[in-house]
Structure formats: structure tokens, C-alpha cells
């Protein structure tokens, strides 16, 4: 099956390239990210295929391995942040009202499946900032049918309440500093620095019915041989190759199991879609 790109495009509205960072500071940030973190935590296992690890820098307990995101109007530095003066400097320089801050490492071959964030939190307005520290061209985010590579040297804004997924196809590991923050005047001023037209964005091709049938047939064959994980992964990965309607990959898995007469598995994936996207 040949995959042809639909071509370059402007960044979708859910993501923006903001202020550029000093190269010297960037080098210190990168050095800290590569040399200091230890004992990365694995959380949100249902959201990934493995290979996505995090450590908290600001939270409400001070424990860097406490990584389950929740509302935190007055976060405190964790033991890890205390060892990272360059990261402290950047967070202070940005000046936003942080809810949480963490390092996120996405290893080679890792996928974070299509999902929405903040669904379990209050309705308080919040936003997410990404600062890529270590990355590669095969690490990208998919949102709104668009593939976006967030390059180093700049602060990026993401609207994570829109369906999105992330992958790192070939490596090396991608490491981002992620800051979840509340809306305030400082955040608004940071966004006024958006650089229009900057970004590495590419429209994904539309998935035709004949291609759907081909991939579903392959996945069904794997499921019939009891290779359920491989079958499910085959369908979930379509999100990173094609512009698909919201939740279609989950629907294809549910439909595959229903066609095989495995109603329990079909219902399980229908329920999982609700968890991941906040709607059936």
C-alpha cells in the first residue's frame, strides 16, 4: 500500500509557534534533559503502545514520579526541578501561571493514540506549552488531519482538547518540556508573539474506502490468528498516515471485532473510544 502525502500546509489553528529561545539557554536545557532525569514513570498506559515516559517538574506533591495530571493552582517544584537550573530559568522567564510541568520522553517506535486531554479536569481555561529539547524529523504530532513536527529552539502552543496523537517512528528519543498553564495576561502576551507561517506542517492524504477495506482485512486476519494486539495496532496507526474523521480508528477496531462475533471486545473498544475522546 503506497502512502502519498497531500503536501505542505500552514499550521492548524490548534497549534502555534511562539517565541524563539536563546541558543545558549537551549543548549543548557538540552544538556539537563539528557543527563539529569532518572527513573522515568510510565502512566496513561491505555493511551500508548509503550515508550512514552514522563517525570514531573511542578506538581502538588513535589514527587517527580507523580505524573497523573490534575488541577493544581499552586504547584511546587519537585526534587527533579531543583536539579535543573536552566529549566527553572525558562519557567521563570515565561512567567505563566503554571498548573503542572513535566518532561515527556517518546522513544523510537512509540505512539500516543488519538485522544483529548483535560476531559477529567474542571472547566477552568488552561493551555499547554511545548518546548522541544531533543527531537528528530520522524517525531510528529497529528491534529486535524495535519502532521506537525515541532522543532527545537522555540516555545509552541497546543490546544490539547482537540483530538490529537503523537508518534516517534524511528528515533532517537524525543524529549519535550511540557507546561500546562492557566489563562492569564502573561499567557495572552506570549501568544501575541505567534509567528504566522512558521512550522513544519503537512496535510495527510484522505483514506479511501478501498484502502480501509485492505487494512481491515489484514487486521482481521491477525485477529483470527489471536494476534489481537497486532490487529489493533494496525488500525490505530492509520491515524498517523491519513486524515481521518474523529475516532474512526476506534470504530474500525470495534467493527472488526463485531464482524468476528466478538461482541465483548467490540464493546470494550467502543468504551475505550469514549475514554480517549470524551464522547461515544
N, C-alpha and C positions, 0 to 999 in steps of 0.2 A: 504494500500500500504506500503510495507516494504522497508526501505531505508538501504542499506548496504554500509558501507564505503569501498573505494578501498584501504585504508591503508595509513600508514605514508610515507612521501617522503621528499626530500630535498626542501629547499625554491626555488620558481621560481625565475628566473633572475630579475624580476621586483621588487623584494623586498629583502632587506638585513638587517641583524643585524649588527650594527656598534658598537661604543664604549660603554663600560659599565660606569654607572654613580655612583658617590659616594653615599652610602646608606643614609648618613646624609642629603645630598642635596635632594635626592629623597623624604625623609620624609617631608622636608620643602616644596618642590614643591607640594606634595600631600595635605598637610595641606592648602596651599594657594588656590589650586584648589577647595577644598571642603568648604572653609569658606568665601572667598572674593567675587567671581563673583555674580552679581545680574542682573536681567532684561535681561536674555539671549534673543538673537534675533533668529527669525525663518526666514530663507532665503532659496532660491532654493526649494520652495515647490513642484515643479513638480518632483524633484529628490528623493522624500522621501514619506513615508506614515505617517509622523508626528513623533515627538520625537527626531529630530536632531536639536540641538541648538548651536549657536556659539557666541563668543564675540572676538573682535579684540584686539590684544596687540600692534601690529605695523601696521600702515597703513598711508595713505597720508592725513588724516583729523584729527587724534587724538581722534576721536569718537569711543568708543568701540563697539557701536551698528551699525557702518558702516562696514558691513561684506561681501559685494559683491567684490569678488577678482578681482583685475586688476593690470596691471603693475605699479610698484612703486619703482623706483631705489633708492629713498631716503626716506624711511619710517620714521615716527616719533612715539615716544611712545604715547599710548593712556592713558587716565586717569586711566584705569584699570591696565595697566602695572606698573604705578607709585606706585600702592598699593601692588605690588608683587615682593619684593626684591629677592627672590630665583629664580624666573623666569628670572628676569633681569640678575642675576649672571650666569645662564645657557646660555642664549643667548650670553652674552659677552664672556663666556668661549668657546663656539663653534666657534665664530668668523667668521661665514659665512656671505656673503653679502645678507642680508635678503631682500625679496620683500614684504613679509607680514608675520605676525604671529598671531595666534589666539588660543583660547581654543575651543574645539569641544566636546559637550556632546551628547551621544547617549543613550537614555533612553530604559528601558525594552520594548521589543516588536517592536522596531524601525528598519526600513530598509532604507538604501540609495540604490536606484535601480541601476542596471548596467549602467555605464556611463564612459565617458572620461572627464578629466579635461584639462584646459589650451587651449581648442579649440578656444576661443574667444580672446586669447592674441596674442602678437607678436611672431615671430619665435625665439626670444632670448632663449638660452638654460637656462632652470631652472629645479629645482628639489624640491622634497618635503621630509621633515624630520618629523617623528612622534616620540614623546616622550610620551608613555603611562604613565599616572599618577594614574588613577583608572580604573580597568578593572575586567573582570570575564571570565571564560572559555567559556561561551556561546556567547561572543562578538568576532566576527571574520570577516576578510576580505576575499573575494573570488576574485581570479585573475588567469587567465589561467587554469581554471578548478581545482584550488587548494584552499583549505580552510586554512587560516593562522591566528593564534592567536598571536598578538604582545604583549609580556609580558612586565611587568614593569621593570625598572632598566637599561634600555638600550635605545640608540638612534637607530631608524630604518629609512631606506631609502625606499621610494616608488616611482615607476615610474607611475604617475597617468594618463599619456597619453595612457596607456593600459587599455582596458575595465576592470572595477572592480566594486564591490559593497560591502557594509558593513552592518552587522546586529548585533543586541544585542537581542538574543532571550528571555532571562529570567531575565536579570538584575543581580545586580544593575546597575545604570548608568555607562557607560564607559566615561571617560574624557581623551582626548589626548591634548597635546600641539603640534600644527602643525606649522611648519616653512617652508614657500616657499622661496627658495633662488636661486640666480643666480650662474651659474657655475664660479668657480674661483679656485685658487691654494689651498685655505683653504678647500673648499669643496672636492677637489680631495684628499687632505691629509686625511680628515675624512673618505673617502671611502676606503682608503688603510688599514683602521682598521677593514674592514669587517671580521666577524667571520664565516668562512666556516663551514657548517654543523650544525650551531645553529638555532633553530627555532621550532615552533610548527606547522608543515605543514602536510596536509592530502589530498591525492588525492580524488576528488569526483567521484562517480560512473557515468558511461555513462548512459544517458537517452534512454531507448529502445522505439521503436515505440509503443508498446502495452501500455507502461506507459504514453506516450504522449496522446494517444487516450483516456485513462481513465481520465486523468486530464482535458483534453479539454472538455470531455463530462460533467464532474462535473461543470466546469466553464460555459459552455453553458447553463446548467440547471439554474444556478444562474442568468445569464443574461436574460434568458427568463422570470424570475420572477421579473425583474427590479432591481436585486441586482448587478448592474454593478460594483461597487467598489469591492465587494467581489469576483466577477468573475475575474476581472483584477488582483487583489492581489494574487489570487490562482495561476495564471500563472506566475506572476512576481517572486514569491517566489521559483519557480523551480530553478532559477539561484543559489540559496544558498544550494540546495540539490544535484544537478547533474552537471557534466561537460558538458556544452552546447556550441554550436557554438555561436559566437558573435551575439547578437541581436535576438536570436531565441525566447526568451520570448516575445519580442515585436511583432515578426512575428506571434506568436501563437494568440495573442490578436487580431491583425488585421485580421487574418484568421477566428477567431471565429465570429467577427462582420460581415465579408463578407458573411460567411455561413448563418448568420441570416438575410441577406438582409439589413444590416445597414451600407451602404457604407460610410456615413459621419463619423461614428465612426471608421470604418476601415481606412479611410484616415487620420483621426486625430492621430491614433496610428502609422501609417507609418511616419507621420511628426514628431511625438514625438521621434521615434527611431533616426531620423536624428539629432534632437536637442541633445539627450542624448549621441549619439555615434559619431556624426560628419560625418555620412555617411548614405545613404538610405539602 
